[in-house]
């Protein structure tokens, strides 16, 4: 190996952008003769033919997540990140707009929504930051952090778009049950949950104090509202994630009924998109769909499986055009 290159991206689960070093294979010395060159080309062709195409296309399940484009905001913990609405489809000024808003549990569904938005001929914008719950924050001169600023910009964007009478569909996504569970634990004990630092506690209090207030604020706009229901995770089998994650439904989907009722109450029964139908039955959630792993880590769906969820979003976007 004579060199290497850096591949940069952002993971929805990691607190900082990752930098992955990818080896660049180079010959020890240049091939100088036509015969040697022909032999080398033939060797490459034979090696390619020897690898089954299905194996070559199979994603690495441990890195099978959506990498948000450079220039879009990433994890909220990262100080240099600047929140911004990210246009994720080709843009036409007068088309309806779907706005995805939330934390990494919203972010993970970008592949499905790109597919659905293109199929239904609507624009798609996302305001997503890892670990940043959708919350009611008003525009102000200074913010405690980038998560708060992202939320303020998202609400302003939705209001401004709706005031122009341009059809706009807001889809909120979050680890609803995870946040609610930790809030209840903190209020019961008065002690931060294990492993929670100052940033984590700020996000927890943001969910507790400002997420519920967002729903009536959105309902007062002309925007349509929908939520992504609590999606299955591997939280109960964290040591086995991301690969072997088949488990009982009540373990995979935390507080499913309670969360559904809470979202219905807050949103005045706005639609809830249940993505679990693809991989969960009445009693059990599967860890694989065909040959594809459902999860890439304990809390998030794989990109490969998420692409298969586009049909669950299409009816909502189709109605936006009517």
C-alpha positions as CSV (number, residue, x, y, z in Angstrom):
1,X,0.0,0.0,0.0
2,X,1.7,3.2,-1.1
3,X,-0.9,5.8,0.0
4,X,-4.3,6.5,1.5
5,X,-7.1,8.9,1.2
6,X,-9.6,10.4,3.7
7,X,-13.3,9.9,3.3
8,X,-15.3,12.3,5.4
9,X,-18.9,11.9,6.4
10,X,-21.3,12.3,9.3
11,X,-23.0,9.5,11.2
12,X,-26.3,10.2,12.9
13,X,-25.2,8.2,16.0
14,X,-21.7,9.6,16.4
15,X,-21.2,12.9,18.3
16,X,-18.6,14.1,15.8
17,X,-18.0,13.8,12.0
18,X,-16.0,10.7,11.3
19,X,-12.9,10.5,9.1
20,X,-12.3,7.1,7.6
21,X,-9.0,6.2,6.0
22,X,-9.3,4.2,2.9
23,X,-6.3,2.5,1.5
24,X,-5.3,3.3,-2.0
25,X,-3.5,0.3,-3.6
26,X,-0.6,1.2,-5.9
27,X,2.0,-1.0,-7.6
28,X,5.5,-1.0,-6.1
29,X,6.9,0.0,-9.5
30,X,5.4,0.9,-12.9
31,X,4.6,-1.8,-15.4
32,X,6.8,-1.1,-18.3
33,X,6.1,-3.7,-21.0
34,X,3.0,-4.3,-23.1
35,X,3.1,-8.0,-22.1
36,X,3.1,-7.2,-18.4
37,X,0.3,-4.7,-18.9
38,X,-1.9,-7.2,-20.7
39,X,-1.2,-9.8,-18.0
40,X,-2.2,-7.3,-15.3
41,X,-5.4,-6.3,-17.1
42,X,-6.3,-10.0,-17.6
43,X,-5.7,-10.6,-13.9
44,X,-8.0,-7.8,-12.8
45,X,-10.8,-9.1,-15.2
46,X,-10.5,-12.7,-13.9
47,X,-10.6,-11.5,-10.3
48,X,-13.7,-9.4,-11.0
49,X,-15.5,-12.3,-12.7
50,X,-14.6,-14.6,-9.7
51,X,-16.6,-12.5,-7.3
52,X,-20.3,-13.1,-7.3
53,X,-22.2,-9.9,-8.2
54,X,-24.6,-10.3,-5.2
55,X,-21.7,-10.4,-2.8
56,X,-20.1,-7.4,-4.4
57,X,-23.3,-5.4,-4.0
58,X,-24.1,-6.5,-0.4
59,X,-23.8,-3.5,1.9
60,X,-21.5,-3.6,5.0
61,X,-24.2,-3.7,7.7
62,X,-22.0,-1.8,10.2
63,X,-21.8,1.2,7.9
64,X,-25.1,1.0,6.1
65,X,-26.5,4.4,7.1
66,X,-27.4,7.5,5.2
67,X,-24.5,10.1,5.1
68,X,-26.0,13.6,5.1
69,X,-24.6,15.8,2.3
70,X,-21.8,18.1,3.2
71,X,-23.1,21.6,4.0
72,X,-26.2,20.2,5.8
73,X,-26.2,20.3,9.6
74,X,-25.2,17.1,11.3
75,X,-25.0,16.1,15.0
76,X,-26.1,18.8,17.4
77,X,-23.3,18.2,19.7
78,X,-20.7,19.4,17.1
79,X,-20.0,23.1,17.8
80,X,-18.8,24.0,14.2
81,X,-22.0,22.7,12.6
82,X,-24.3,25.4,11.3
83,X,-28.0,24.5,11.1
84,X,-29.6,24.9,7.7
85,X,-32.6,23.6,5.8
86,X,-31.2,21.0,3.4
87,X,-32.8,20.6,0.0
88,X,-32.5,16.9,-0.8
89,X,-34.3,16.7,-4.2
90,X,-34.2,18.8,-7.4
91,X,-36.0,22.0,-6.6
92,X,-38.9,23.6,-8.5
93,X,-40.2,26.8,-6.9
94,X,-44.0,26.2,-7.1
95,X,-44.2,22.6,-6.2
96,X,-45.5,21.4,-2.8
97,X,-42.9,20.9,-0.1
98,X,-42.4,18.1,2.4
99,X,-40.3,19.1,5.5
100,X,-38.7,16.4,7.6
101,X,-37.9,17.8,11.1
102,X,-36.2,16.0,14.1
103,X,-33.3,14.1,15.4
104,X,-31.5,11.0,14.0
105,X,-34.7,9.0,14.1
106,X,-36.0,11.5,11.5
107,X,-32.7,11.6,9.7
108,X,-32.6,7.8,9.2
109,X,-35.6,8.1,6.9
110,X,-34.1,10.5,4.4
111,X,-33.5,7.7,1.8
112,X,-37.1,6.7,1.8
113,X,-38.3,10.3,1.6
114,X,-36.0,11.2,-1.2
115,X,-37.5,8.2,-3.2
116,X,-41.1,9.1,-2.3
117,X,-40.7,12.8,-3.0
118,X,-39.2,12.2,-6.4
119,X,-42.0,9.7,-7.2
120,X,-44.7,12.2,-6.2
121,X,-43.0,15.2,-7.7
122,X,-42.7,17.3,-4.6
123,X,-39.8,19.2,-3.1
124,X,-38.0,17.8,0.0
125,X,-36.3,19.8,2.7
126,X,-34.9,18.5,6.0
127,X,-34.1,20.2,9.3
128,X,-32.4,17.3,11.1
129,X,-29.6,17.2,13.7
130,X,-28.5,14.1,15.6
131,X,-29.8,13.9,19.2
132,X,-31.8,17.1,18.7
133,X,-35.6,16.7,19.4
134,X,-38.1,18.7,17.4
135,X,-39.1,21.6,19.7
136,X,-40.7,25.0,19.8
137,X,-37.9,27.6,19.8
138,X,-38.5,31.1,18.6
139,X,-36.1,33.2,16.6
140,X,-33.7,35.0,18.9
141,X,-30.4,36.9,18.9
142,X,-28.5,34.1,20.7
143,X,-29.2,30.4,21.3
144,X,-27.9,28.0,23.9
145,X,-26.7,25.7,21.1
146,X,-27.1,24.7,17.5
147,X,-30.0,22.3,18.2
148,X,-32.1,25.2,19.5
149,X,-31.2,27.3,16.5
150,X,-32.1,24.5,14.1
151,X,-35.5,24.2,15.7
152,X,-36.1,28.0,15.4
153,X,-35.1,28.1,11.8
154,X,-37.3,25.1,11.0
155,X,-40.4,26.7,12.5
156,X,-39.7,30.0,10.7
157,X,-39.3,28.1,7.4
158,X,-42.6,26.2,7.8
159,X,-44.5,29.4,8.8
160,X,-43.1,31.4,5.9
161,X,-43.8,28.7,3.4
162,X,-47.3,28.2,4.7
163,X,-48.1,31.9,4.6
164,X,-47.3,31.9,0.9
165,X,-50.1,29.4,0.6
166,X,-47.7,26.9,-0.8
167,X,-48.7,23.3,0.2
168,X,-46.3,22.1,2.9
169,X,-46.3,18.8,4.7
170,X,-44.3,18.7,8.0
171,X,-43.2,15.2,9.1
172,X,-41.8,15.1,12.7
173,X,-39.5,12.3,13.7
174,X,-37.8,11.5,17.0
175,X,-36.9,8.8,19.5
176,X,-40.1,9.7,21.2
177,X,-40.2,6.9,23.7
178,X,-36.5,7.1,24.5
179,X,-36.7,10.7,25.4
180,X,-39.9,10.2,27.4
181,X,-38.4,7.3,29.3
182,X,-35.3,9.2,30.3
183,X,-37.4,12.3,31.3
184,X,-39.5,10.1,33.6
185,X,-36.4,8.5,35.1
186,X,-34.8,11.9,35.8
187,X,-38.0,13.3,37.3
188,X,-38.4,10.2,39.5
189,X,-34.8,10.2,40.8
190,X,-33.6,13.7,40.4
191,X,-30.3,12.3,39.1
192,X,-29.2,12.5,35.4
193,X,-29.5,9.1,33.7
194,X,-26.3,7.0,33.6
195,X,-23.8,8.3,31.0
196,X,-25.7,11.6,30.4
197,X,-23.4,14.7,30.2
198,X,-24.3,18.4,30.2
199,X,-25.3,18.3,26.5
200,X,-27.4,15.2,26.9
201,X,-29.3,16.8,29.8
202,X,-29.9,20.0,27.8
203,X,-31.5,17.9,25.1
204,X,-33.5,16.0,27.6
205,X,-34.9,19.2,29.1
206,X,-35.5,20.6,25.7
207,X,-37.7,17.6,24.9
208,X,-39.5,17.9,28.3
209,X,-40.1,21.6,28.2
210,X,-40.5,22.5,24.5
211,X,-41.4,19.5,22.3
212,X,-45.1,19.3,23.3
213,X,-45.5,23.0,22.7
214,X,-44.4,22.6,19.1
215,X,-47.6,20.7,18.1
216,X,-50.1,23.5,18.7
217,X,-47.7,26.0,17.1
218,X,-47.6,23.9,13.9
219,X,-51.4,23.3,14.0
220,X,-51.9,27.1,13.9
221,X,-50.1,27.3,10.6
222,X,-51.5,26.3,7.2
223,X,-49.0,23.4,7.1
224,X,-50.2,19.8,7.2
225,X,-48.7,17.7,10.1
226,X,-47.7,14.1,10.4
227,X,-45.4,12.1,12.7
228,X,-43.3,9.1,12.3
229,X,-44.4,6.7,15.0
230,X,-42.0,5.2,17.5
231,X,-39.8,3.0,15.3
232,X,-38.3,-0.3,16.5
233,X,-34.8,-0.3,17.9
234,X,-32.3,-2.8,19.2
235,X,-32.1,-1.1,22.6
236,X,-33.0,-4.3,24.5
237,X,-30.3,-6.3,22.6
238,X,-27.7,-3.6,22.4
239,X,-24.7,-6.0,22.7
240,X,-26.0,-8.0,19.7
241,X,-26.6,-5.0,17.4
242,X,-26.5,-4.3,14.6
243,X,-26.7,-7.8,13.1
244,X,-28.8,-10.2,15.1
245,X,-31.8,-8.2,16.3
246,X,-34.9,-10.3,16.0
247,X,-36.9,-9.8,19.2
248,X,-40.4,-9.6,20.7
249,X,-42.3,-6.6,19.5
250,X,-42.8,-5.2,22.9
251,X,-39.0,-5.1,23.4
252,X,-38.3,-3.7,20.0
253,X,-40.8,-0.9,20.0
254,X,-40.6,0.9,23.4
255,X,-43.9,1.9,24.9
256,X,-45.7,1.7,21.6
257,X,-49.3,2.2,22.7
258,X,-48.5,4.9,25.1
259,X,-46.4,6.8,22.6
260,X,-49.0,6.5,19.9
261,X,-51.7,7.9,22.2
262,X,-49.5,10.7,23.3
263,X,-48.7,11.8,19.7
264,X,-52.4,11.5,18.8
265,X,-53.4,13.8,21.7
266,X,-50.7,16.4,21.0
267,X,-51.4,16.5,17.2
268,X,-55.2,16.3,17.4
269,X,-55.1,12.9,15.7
270,X,-52.8,13.9,12.8
271,X,-51.5,10.9,10.7
272,X,-48.9,8.7,12.2
273,X,-46.6,6.8,9.8
274,X,-45.9,3.3,11.1
275,X,-42.7,2.1,9.5
276,X,-42.6,-1.1,11.6
277,X,-45.0,-2.9,9.3
278,X,-42.1,-3.8,7.0
279,X,-40.2,-5.9,9.6
280,X,-42.6,-6.4,12.6
281,X,-45.5,-8.7,13.0
282,X,-48.0,-8.7,15.9
283,X,-45.6,-10.6,18.2
284,X,-42.1,-10.2,16.8
285,X,-39.8,-7.8,15.0
286,X,-37.3,-9.4,12.5
287,X,-33.7,-8.4,12.3
288,X,-33.5,-9.0,8.6
289,X,-35.7,-8.4,5.5
290,X,-34.6,-10.9,3.0
291,X,-30.8,-10.7,3.0
292,X,-30.7,-7.2,4.4
293,X,-30.1,-6.3,8.0
294,X,-32.9,-4.0,9.5
295,X,-30.5,-2.1,11.8
296,X,-27.0,-0.8,11.4
297,X,-26.6,0.1,15.1
298,X,-28.7,-0.3,18.3
299,X,-31.0,2.6,17.5
300,X,-31.2,3.2,13.8
301,X,-32.4,1.5,10.7
302,X,-30.0,0.5,7.9
303,X,-30.0,2.7,4.7
304,X,-30.7,-0.4,2.6
305,X,-33.9,-1.2,4.5
306,X,-35.0,2.4,4.8
307,X,-35.1,2.7,1.0
308,X,-37.8,0.0,1.1
309,X,-39.9,2.3,3.3
310,X,-40.7,4.8,0.6
311,X,-44.2,3.3,0.0
312,X,-45.2,4.2,3.5
313,X,-44.6,7.9,2.8
314,X,-46.0,8.1,-0.7
315,X,-49.7,8.3,0.1
316,X,-49.1,11.4,2.4
317,X,-47.1,13.1,-0.3
318,X,-49.6,12.2,-3.0
319,X,-52.4,13.8,-1.0
320,X,-50.2,17.0,-0.7
321,X,-50.6,17.5,-4.5
322,X,-54.4,17.4,-4.4
